[in-house]
Amino acid sequence: MHRTTIMFPEDLKIKVEEYSRRKGLSMGEIVREAVKDLLARQNEDQKDSFFSDNTIYKGDTPKELSADHDKYLYGDPS
């Protein structure tokens, strides 16, 4: 591990210290986890939203679905 100095505004430092005491974790552990979570969410945001939808359609689909997919996704503009 590498040592890094981080500057916190006083109010944020107090909140992190309180959270640290409640959870029984060091401030370093809390900051590392927060950064890991932030980076994981950033990676999720960069994924194509089309593939992040886990909805499964069961049943018959219209034959023109691929040709008219915008109509089915966004509605008929008329």
C-alpha positions in Angstrom: 0.0 0.0 0.0 1.0 3.6 -0.5 0.4 6.4 2.0 -1.6 9.3 0.7 -2.6 12.5 2.4 -6.2 13.6 1.8 -7.6 17.0 2.8 -11.2 17.0 4.2 -13.3 20.0 5.0 -13.8 20.0 8.8 -17.5 18.9 8.7 -16.8 16.0 6.4 -13.9 14.9 8.5 -16.1 14.9 11.6 -18.7 12.8 9.8 -16.2 10.3 8.6 -14.7 10.0 12.1 -18.1 9.4 13.6 -18.9 6.8 10.9 -15.6 5.2 11.5 -16.2 4.8 15.2 -19.7 3.4 14.7 -18.5 0.8 12.2 -15.3 0.0 14.0 -13.3 0.6 10.9 -10.3 2.9 10.3 -10.8 6.1 8.2 -8.4 4.6 5.7 -10.7 1.5 5.2 -13.7 3.7 4.8 -12.1 5.9 2.2 -10.7 2.9 0.3 -14.2 1.3 0.2 -15.8 4.6 -0.9 -13.3 5.0 -3.7 -13.8 1.3 -4.8 -17.6 1.8 -4.8 -17.3 5.1 -6.8 -15.0 3.4 -9.4 -17.3 0.4 -9.7 -20.3 2.7 -10.3 -18.4 4.6 -12.9 -17.6 1.4 -14.7 -21.3 0.5 -14.6 -22.2 3.9 -16.0 -19.9 3.3 -18.9 -21.6 0.1 -19.9 -24.1 0.1 -22.7 -27.5 0.7 -21.0 -29.1 -1.7 -23.6 -27.2 -4.6 -22.0 -27.9 -3.5 -18.4 -31.6 -4.2 -18.7 -32.4 -7.6 -17.2 -36.1 -7.6 -18.2 -37.1 -10.8 -20.0 -40.0 -10.7 -22.5 -41.9 -13.9 -22.7 -44.3 -14.4 -25.5 -44.6 -13.8 -29.3 -42.7 -10.9 -30.7 -43.8 -8.9 -33.7 -42.1 -9.9 -36.9 -41.0 -6.3 -37.6 -39.5 -5.9 -34.2 -35.9 -5.5 -35.4 -36.9 -3.1 -38.2 -39.1 -1.0 -36.0 -37.2 -1.3 -32.7 -37.3 2.5 -32.1 -41.0 2.5 -32.3 -41.2 -0.3 -29.7 -38.6 1.3 -27.4 -39.6 4.9 -27.6 -43.2 4.8 -28.8 -44.8 5.9 -32.1 -43.8 9.6 -32.8 -47.1 10.3 -34.5 
